[in-house]
Amino acid sequence: MAKQKTVFYCQNCGTQHSQWMGKCSNCGEWNTIAEEVVEKNEKPTPWKEDKTKTPVLFNIHEIPKTNESRIITKNEELDRVLGGGIVLGSVVLLGGEPGIGKSTLLLQVALSLSHLKVLYVSGEESATQIKLRAERIGIKTDSCFVLTETQTHKIFKQAKNINPDILVIDSIQTLQTPLVESSPGSVSQIRECTSELIRFAKQTNTPVILVGHITKEGNIAGPKILEHMVDVVLQFEGERNHIYRLLRAQKNRFGSTAELGIYEMQGSGLREVTNPSEVLISAKDESLSGNAVASTMEGMRPMLIEIQALVSSAVYGTPQRSTTGYDIKRLNMLLAVLEKRAGFQLGQKDVFLNITGGIRVDDPAIDLAVICAILSSYENQPLPDNCCFSAEVGLSGEIRPVSRIEQRILEAEKLGYDVIFVSKYNKLNTGNYDIRVETLGTVGDLYRILF
């Protein structure tokens, strides 16, 4: 029988300690150190590294160039976020809140790949539950195999038998390896199971997709080293009360992390939203004050979003500042610019700001639309329905240029807008557009034109 020893791991950062302490010396968190029993002598597993193999030394100029082979998933939003598809031999970690649609997304992708063999391993649901979800999605295929198992050596045994093209694990927190005797979900179990799956992916050139639970703080459960070990970290976001879901890449070794995928949750699964501008702008029968439309960029994708603002007299002594989907510090800065540079007395006003659709935007190009929505609510005067905005606002009240302005203008033109307000410092040829391009220099120029 293998000898055992007891170690203490920090559940937050994964640091090993010789004894229990109230505070982790590495990350500084309190009450995160837990005792775990591990084996001193490791058992052999099917996917251990061959330590007898001599590593090859290369000069950096002698390394051959190779293009990563990718699997196109037929899911355009997922392919966009991944950078063009799933790279062979890569390990992808998908995190998100419970009930957000992680399992639905991966099962939908597995069923759509009818030309490839997919092994879908579930440690949380029974085969009957997965069958019911597959029937609800409505995609029929003979190349998706379901395995309900949590032991890694049994998973690898089945993988040897069917030789899948893609391996899906739902979820990594439920797996257990015989190398470690601690309970599933512990730091040592998650780290060791992930190491075995990475070795399997690299040696067999099989992509592995892992589902990861998140903590109440919004971070992926387990040690932070889990995100460093994998190749891609995806975050599935969205409010459970909203129908839209956002897929972002927090880490991607094979592509950009600025891309965004948008889905709509329906009874039959997740529907890809190919034109997010049409769903993020609400239809109105009459013009209302406090609404403005901004042309923004998410990665390489231009889209139009609607911004709503409400300015009212402060009932209490301290005025309230509240935002949904927008940085509160950025709002306070823009309010200070309006008060100092344009003369608007907003110090005793409550200001509420909302970006419709439940998404969060960090693009500074929506500054001009935010200011217009605030001024429209302040004056109780609606903006024209056919105009949109795309510019950054500086601390001195100047309208600053933004990148890729041509794509923003073309997106507004495609959706039927008649005029777009941009900075006069942008270098562009206004004769190439069917939409009228208005250039502004300061916030004062904007107020004189619109109000």
N, C-alpha and C positions, 0 to 999 in steps of 0.2 A: 504494500500500500504506500502511496506517495506521501511524503512528509508534508505537513501543513504548517502554515504560519499565519499570524494575524497582523494585518497592517491597517493603517488609518488613512483614508482618502478624503480629500475635500470634495464635496459633491458639486461645488461650483467650478473650480478650476482644475481638479484632478491631481493636485499636489499630494504626494505621499508623505506621511509623518510617522515617526516611530512611536508616538504615543498620542493620546487624545488631548486636544487643546480646545479651548472655547473659541478662539479666534485663529483663522488661517493666517500663517505668516507670509503667504504669497499674495493672495488677493484681498486680505483684510476683512473677509466676511465672517460674521459670527454664527456659531451653531450650525456649521455646514460640514463638520468632520464626522465621518461615520466609520465604524469598525467593519472590516470585511475579512473573510477567511479565503486565502488563496493557497494553491498548491505550490510547493517548492520545486518539485520535479515535474516538468511539463510532459503531457502525453503527446504522442505524435498525432497530427491531423492531416487530412488529405491535401491541405493547401499551405503547408509550411514551406518556407523558403529553403532552397537548396544551398546550404552553407558551404558545400564543397566546391561550388562553382566560383571560379576566379573572376573578379570584376575586370572589365575591359577599360583601359585608359585611353582617352581620346584627346587630341589637341582640338581646341574649339574650332579651328579652321577645317579640320578633317571630318567633323561630324556631318553625315549625309543629311540632306534636306528631305523631309517627307511631309506629305499633306495628310492631315488627320481624316480618316475615313469616317463618315457620319451616316447615321440611320435617320432617314426622313420619317417622322412620326405621323404625317398626314394631319397633324394638328398645328396649324400655322402660328398660333399664338405661342405655343410651347417651343416650336422650332425657332421663332424669332428671339425669345428670351435666352435660349441655349446657344444662339449664335449660328443657327443653320441646321440643327439636328443633334442627335446624341452621338458623341464621339465613341468609337469602339474602345473598350477597355477602361472607360471613365466611370467614376463613382459619383452619383448625383444624390444630394440630400435635399428632400422636400419637407419644409416645416410649415406649420400653420395651426390655428386654434382647432379645438375639437368641433366637428360638425361643419367645418368650412368647405369641405369637398375634396380633400386630398385623395382619399381612396376612390372617390368617383372619377376624378381626373385620371388617375393612373389606370384604373380598370377600363375606362373609355379608350385610353391610348392603347392598352394591351389588346382590346377587342378589335380595334381598327387596323392593327398590323397583321392582316390576314396572311401575308406572304412570309412572316417570320414566326418562329416559335418563341413564345413568351411564357416563362414560369412565374406565376403570381403566388408568392408565399405570404400567407396571412397568419399572424399569431394572435389576432384579436377577434376575428369573426370565423364562423363556421362556413363550410363549403355551401350549405344551403342559403345562408345570408348573402354570400357573394353571387350565387346563382340568381337570387331574386333581384339583386341590383343589376346584374347583367341583362335580365329580361326587361327591366325598367328602362335601361339605356336603349335596348332594341337593336343591338348590333350582333349578328350571328357569325361565328367563326369556329373553325376546328383546330386552330393553332395556339389557343390559349389554354394552359394547364394550371390548375389550382392545387395548391398544397397548403394544408393547415398544419403547421409545425413550428416549433420554437427552438429545437435543438439544431445547432449549426451543422454537426456532422451528418445528420439525417438529411438536411437540406442539400448538402454537397453530394451525398449519395444519389439523390434523385436528379440533381443537375448532371451528374456523370451519365445517368441512364438516358436522359432525353436530349442532352447537349443543347440548351436553349440559346437563342440569339440575344435575349434580354432577360435579366433577372430582377424582379420587383420584390422588395421586402417591406411588409407593412405590419409592424413597424420595428425599428432597430431597438427600441426600448424593451421589446418582448422577447428578444433572442437570448439564448443561453448557450455557452460553450463549455465543454467538459474540462477545459484548461483551468477554469476559475469556478470555485464552489460558492461564490456569493450569489445573492438573489438576482433575478433579471431586473434590469433598469439601474443597477448600481454602476459606479464609475468604472470599475475594473471590467465588468461584463460588457458594457457598451464599448469600451476601448478595445478589448480583445476581439469581440465579435466583428467590429468594424475593420480591425486589422486583417482578420481572416477573409472577409469579403473583398477587401482591397487586393490582397494577394490573389484571390480567385479571379478578380477582374483583370488584373495585369497579366497573369500567366495564361489565361484562356482567351484574352482579348474580348471578354463579354461585358457589355455595359451593365452596371448594377444601379438600380434606383432605390434609395432608402427613404422611408417615411419617418420623420422625427416629430415627437411630441414637443410642445413648448410649455414653458413655465408660466406662472401668473404674471411675471414681468415681461413676457413676450419673447424670451430667449429660448433657443432650442435646448431641451432638457439634456442633462449629461455634462461631461467635462467640455470645456471650451476647445480642447484639442481635437474634438470630433469634427469641428468645422475646418480645422487646419488640415486634417487628414484627407478629406474628400476633395474632389476636383471642382465640383459645382455645388453651391448652396442656393436653393430657391426658397422664396418666402411666398406663401399663399395667404393673401390678406383679404379683408372685407368684413363688413358688419353682417351679423347673422340676420338682422332685420332688413337688410338691403339685398337685392337680387344680383348685384354685380360683385364679381371677385377679381382681384388684381394679382398677377403673378410677376414677381420681381426677382432679379438675380443679385444676391448680396456678394457672391464670389463666383467667378467664372474664369478658369484657366484657359478656356478655348474661345472666348468671345468677350463682348462688352457687358458691363454690369448696368448700363443705363437704359436697357430696353424694358418694355412693359407689355404684358399680355393681359387682356381684358376678357372676362367670361361673364355670361349671364346664367344664373342658376335656374333651371327649369325642372319640371317633374320628370322629364326624360333624360336628365343629365345636364352637363355644362355646354352651353352654346357659345361658340366663338363670336366675339363682337369685332367685326372687321372694320367698321367705321364708328369709332367711339364718339365722334363729335355729334352724331345724330341722337345718341341716347343720353349724352351728358347735358344737352340743352333742352330744357323743358318747353313744351308747347303752351302758349298763352293766348287767351281770347282777347285780352286787352293789355295795354302797356302799363307796367307797374314801376314805381320808383324804387331805386336801390338795386336794380339788376343791370349787370354789364357782362359782356362776353369777351373773353381773352383768347388769343391764339398762342398756344404753348407747344413745347416740344417735350416728348418723353423718349429719350434715346434718339433714334432716327425717325420717329413717327410724329408728325404734326397733328394736333387735334385742338378743337375749340371746346372750352369749358365755360360754364355760367357761374358768375360770382354774385352772391346776394349779400347786401349790407343793410343794417338797420341802425339808425342814429336817433336816439331819443334823449329826453332830459333825464339827468341822473336823479333818482328818487332818494338815494342814500347820500351820505357825505362824500364817499369815494366813488367816482364813476367806474362802471364795469367795462372790462375789455374781454371779449370772448370770441374764439375762433374755432371753426371746424374744418379741418383739412388745410390749414394755413398756419404759418409760424406766428405766434403771438408777439414775439419780439419784433418781427418785421412789421406787423401792424402798428405797434407803438411808434416805430421809427417813422412810418408814413404819416401817422397822425401828427407827429411833431413837425414834420416838413410842412404839412398843410397849415399848421398854426403859425409857424415861424416865417415861412416864405410866402404864403398866400393870404394870411390874415384871417383864417377861419377860427372861431372860438369854439374849439372842441374839448377844452379841458374839463368842462362840466357836463359832458354828454356821455351817455352809455353808447358803446359801439359794439355791434355784434356782426360777425362775418362768417359766411358759410360758402363752401364750394360744393355745388350740387353733385349728386351721384355717389357720395360717400368716398371719394378718392382724396388723396393728399398730393399737393403739388408744391414743389420747391423751386420751380423755375422763376427767376426774378423778372422775366418778361411779363408777368401778370400784374406787376406793380401798378401800371397805368390803369388797368381795368379795376383794380381794388380801389384806387383813388376816385375813379369815376362813379363806382357804385356807392361809395361813402358820400360824395358830393350830391349824387342824385337823391339819396335818402335825406340828406341834410336840407336840401332845397325842396324836397317833396315834389320833384319834377322828373318824370321818366325820361330815359335816354331814347334816342331813335332806335327802332327795332332793327334797322339794316346796317348798324355800325358795330365794329369790334376794335379791340385794342391790342397792341403788342409792343411794349417798351418798358425799360427799367427807369425808376425814378431815383435820382441822386439826392444826397443830403442838402444840396444847395437849391433844390427844386428844379434842376434841369432834367430833361427827358433824354435818357441815355440809350444808345443803340444796343441791339441784342444780336446774337449769332443766328445764322441761317434764316434771315428775314424773308428771303424769297420763298422758302417752303411754307412759312407761316402765311404769307400773302396768298399763295396759291390755294392753300387749304380753305381760307376764308372765301376766296373767289368760287371754289368748287361748291361750297354750301350756300351760295346765293347771296352773300353780303355785298352791299353796294359801296361801302367805304370802310377803310381800315386806318387807324391812327398809329403812326410810328414816329420814331425820332428822326429829326432832320439830319442827324449826323450819320445815319445809315447810308451806305453807298449802294444805290440801286437805280435801275433804269425804269422809271415809271411808265414809259410808253409800251411796255410789254404786257401789261395787265389790263383785263377788262374791268377790274375793280378800281375805284378811285382811291388813291393813296394820299392821305393827308399827313403832312410832316409838321411836327411840333418841336419847340425848343425848350419851353418851360411849362410849369403847371399853370401859370397865369394865362398862357396862350390857350391851353385846353379849356379853361373855365370860360374865357371870352367866346370861344367858338360854340361850345355846347349849351351854355346857360345864359 
